[in-house]
């Protein structure tokens, strides 16, 4: 069994996440998200999807990035438009 690094539960179905040269152990996805998901710098929500990044800043969506002054980020482009 392995101990979850977020909640401390000693669980026989714990899993490891290998990221950026480190190994993390969790008992559920909720604990993994709590520990590892970046936080949107505008609204404070956990970014559990792709999110958007501007330099070293993370946002949950293009709207939040624009609210913080980032230019040029959109949620989608029209079909046939090159990025």
VOMI-515113 format. One record per residue (C-alpha): x, y, z. Coordinates in steps of 0.1 Angstrom, whole numbers, padded with zeros to 4 digits, always signed. Layout:
BEGIN
XYZ
...
//
This chain:
BEGIN
+0000+0000+0000
+0010+0036-0005
+0002+0068+0013
-0015+0097-0005
+0007+0128-0003
-0024+0151-0002
-0047+0134+0024
-0024+0108+0040
-0047+0079+0032
-0029+0045+0031
-0046+0029+0001
-0040-0003-0018
-0051+0013-0051
-0030+0044-0049
-0013+0056-0081
+0018+0075-0091
+0020+0106-0112
+0054+0113-0128
+0058+0150-0137
+0088+0173-0142
+0113+0147-0128
+0093+0141-0096
+0071+0112-0085
+0038+0119-0066
+0015+0093-0049
-0022+0099-0046
-0053+0078-0036
-0077+0095-0060
-0078+0121-0089
-0093+0147-0065
-0062+0146-0044
-0039+0147-0075
-0058+0178-0088
-0057+0195-0054
-0019+0190-0052
-0009+0195-0088
-0033+0216-0108
-0023+0252-0115
-0046+0279-0103
-0061+0305-0126
-0044+0338-0119
-0076+0357-0126
-0105+0338-0110
-0087+0314-0087
-0102+0282-0101
-0081+0250-0105
-0071+0245-0141
-0079+0208-0147
-0082+0211-0185
-0058+0225-0210
-0062+0261-0198
-0041+0288-0214
-0006+0300-0206
+0009+0334-0212
+0045+0334-0203
+0047+0319-0168
+0010+0328-0161
-0018+0302-0161
-0055+0309-0167
-0085+0286-0170
-0097+0303-0202
-0090+0330-0227
-0114+0354-0210
-0095+0353-0178
-0062+0358-0196
-0076+0388-0214
-0090+0402-0181
-0054+0401-0168
-0041+0420-0199
-0029+0392-0221
-0034+0400-0258
-0041+0376-0287
-0055+0346-0268
-0089+0333-0280
-0109+0302-0271
-0112+0292-0307
-0106+0304-0342
-0129+0302-0372
-0126+0272-0395
-0101+0278-0422
-0082+0305-0403
-0046+0298-0397
-0032+0303-0363
//
